[in-house]
Amino acid sequence: MIINAIEDNIFVVRDDLYPSLGGGNKGRKMDFIGSKINKDGLNAIVTTGGIQSNHCRAAAIYAAQNKMPCTLVIHGDERRFSKEGGNAKLMRDAKATIVFTEANGISDAMDSAMDLYKSKGYSPYYLRGGGHNLEGGLAYVEAVDELLKNSKIRPDYIFLASGTGSTQAGIMAGISKNKIDCNVIGISVARESGRAENIVRESYEDLCHFLNIEPTQKSTTKVLDDYLCGGYEKYNPGIKELSENSISKYGFPLDTTYTGKAFYGMLNHFNDKKLKGNIFFWHTGGFLNYLAQP
């Protein structure tokens, strides 16, 4: 695990360089989820996400590598999906079956895909969007172990882009497991804070119960929605400028949907609250999202 220092007390955990399934947090999570798929003897995948979903890209690549069929239930414009590069191109090139639906039709479309695989004799795996399950969270408990092994500096705050919530929950559980005094703060990329915090807290408690560790982060679960800018894939001029200058200024890309939004939110929160101590930004990936930006 590579950790870059960008200021005296601000460090970046380069999970965007995770070397599997296209990288990022979704690659790391899918490796853990894949172990369960193999252990349980399953041989098809059904999951869901948006047009530039990092999770769907990781699932499609995993399925292609393991010679198993994969159905992706995509919410968004089919014409846009067929034209865009980045994750969309990788999903297409992985030969996944693509089903398009409105957001309110996702559950029914996934159920139909599961039934179709079963009717053909497959044993399919129902994978929630974003890799939001126990295995996805456990991947980040292990990632915290890896962070603490590779860095002598202990974080006082960890910031990250928070979507479906299992990455944040896993980091929180890893912090509790290692008995580190650290605040984990998610910058929401899609949900209002109340709903997001409930989802993260529930996932965190499930992980603590599974690992038999004390849930020390329960009362401090925090997901900020100050930087939603209207919702998923929305951004303001400040986030856009930060993203466009990220490589020249920091040496790594920040995209407007995930990491740019989170980094922008971290810097603003850091300055507004005048935070003290070691600040870690967990870079969850997004290079392919960056390339797909207009």
TADARA-V531605 format. One record per backbone hydrogen bond with DSSP energy under -0.5 kcal/mol. NH is the residue of the N-H (numbers start at 1). CO is the residue of the C=O. E is the energy in kcal/mol with one decimal. If there is no record, write none. Layout:
NH;CO;E  NH;CO;E
//
This chain:
4;12;-2.5  6;4;-0.6  6;10;-2.4  7;10;-1.5  10;7;-0.7  11;279;-3.0  12;4;-3.4  13;11;-0.5  13;281;-2.8  14;2;-2.9  14;12;-0.7  15;13;-2.1  15;283;-0.7  17;14;-1.5  18;15;-1.6  20;18;-0.6  23;20;-2.2  24;15;-1.1  25;284;-2.8  27;23;-0.9  28;24;-2.0  29;25;-2.5  30;26;-2.2  31;27;-1.7  32;28;-1.3  33;29;-2.7  34;30;-2.9  35;31;-1.3  36;32;-1.2  37;33;-2.2  38;34;-2.5  39;35;-2.4  40;36;-2.7  41;38;-1.1  42;37;-2.3  43;123;-2.2  44;123;-0.7  45;69;-1.8  46;125;-2.5  47;71;-2.3  49;73;-1.7  51;75;-0.5  53;50;-1.6  57;53;-1.8  58;54;-2.3  59;55;-2.6  60;56;-2.6  61;57;-2.4  62;58;-2.4  63;59;-2.5  64;60;-2.2  65;61;-2.7  66;62;-1.7  67;64;-1.2  68;63;-2.5  69;43;-0.6  71;45;-2.8  72;70;-0.5  72;97;-3.1  73;47;-2.8  73;71;-0.6  74;72;-0.9  74;99;-2.9  75;49;-1.7  76;74;-0.6  76;101;-0.6  81;77;-2.3  82;78;-2.1  83;79;-0.8  83;80;-0.8  84;80;-2.1  88;85;-1.1  90;86;-1.7  91;87;-2.5  92;88;-2.1  93;89;-3.0  94;90;-1.7  95;92;-1.6  96;91;-1.4  97;70;-3.0  98;96;-0.5  99;72;-2.7  99;97;-0.5  101;74;-2.1  105;102;-2.0  106;103;-1.1  109;105;-2.2  110;106;-2.5  111;107;-2.4  112;108;-2.3  113;109;-1.9  114;110;-2.4  115;111;-2.4  116;112;-2.2  117;113;-2.2  118;114;-2.3  119;115;-2.3  120;116;-1.0  120;117;-0.7  121;118;-1.6  122;117;-2.5  124;122;-0.6  125;44;-2.6  126;124;-0.5  127;46;-2.9  127;125;-0.8  128;126;-0.6  130;48;-0.6  131;128;-1.8  132;129;-0.9  133;131;-1.7  137;133;-1.9  138;134;-2.6  139;135;-1.8  140;136;-0.6  140;137;-1.1  141;137;-1.1  142;138;-2.2  143;139;-1.3  144;140;-1.5  145;141;-1.6  146;142;-2.2  147;143;-2.5  148;144;-2.7  149;145;-1.7  150;146;-1.8  151;147;-1.1  156;278;-2.5  157;278;-1.9  158;183;-2.7  159;280;-2.9  160;185;-1.5  161;282;-0.5  162;187;-2.4  163;161;-0.6  169;165;-2.4  170;166;-2.4  171;167;-2.2  172;168;-2.6  173;169;-2.5  174;170;-2.3  175;171;-2.3  176;172;-2.3  177;173;-2.8  178;174;-1.9  179;176;-1.1  180;175;-2.1  182;180;-1.2  183;156;-2.5  184;182;-0.5  185;158;-3.3  185;183;-0.6  186;184;-0.5  186;222;-2.5  187;160;-2.9  188;186;-0.7  188;224;-2.7  189;162;-1.9  196;192;-2.4  197;193;-3.1  198;194;-1.7  199;195;-2.0  200;196;-2.5  201;197;-2.8  202;198;-2.2  203;199;-2.2  204;200;-2.8  205;201;-2.6  206;202;-2.0  207;203;-2.1  208;204;-2.5  209;205;-2.5  210;206;-2.4  211;207;-2.4  212;208;-0.9  213;208;-2.3  216;214;-2.2  218;215;-1.2  220;217;-1.3  221;218;-1.0  222;184;-0.7  224;186;-3.1  228;225;-1.2  231;228;-1.4  234;231;-1.9  240;236;-2.2  241;237;-2.5  242;238;-2.3  243;239;-2.5  244;240;-2.5  245;241;-1.6  246;242;-0.5  246;243;-1.1  249;245;-2.4  250;246;-3.0  251;246;-1.1  251;247;-0.9  252;246;-0.8  260;255;-2.9  261;255;-0.8  262;258;-2.3  263;259;-3.0  264;260;-2.4  265;261;-2.2  266;262;-2.6  267;263;-2.5  268;264;-2.1  269;265;-2.7  270;266;-3.1  271;267;-2.1  272;268;-2.9  273;269;-2.6  274;270;-0.7  275;270;-1.6  279;9;-3.4  279;277;-0.5  280;157;-2.8  280;278;-0.5  281;11;-3.3  282;159;-3.1  282;280;-0.6  283;13;-2.2  283;281;-1.0  284;282;-0.9  290;286;-2.6  291;287;-2.2  292;288;-1.3  293;289;-0.6  293;290;-0.9
//
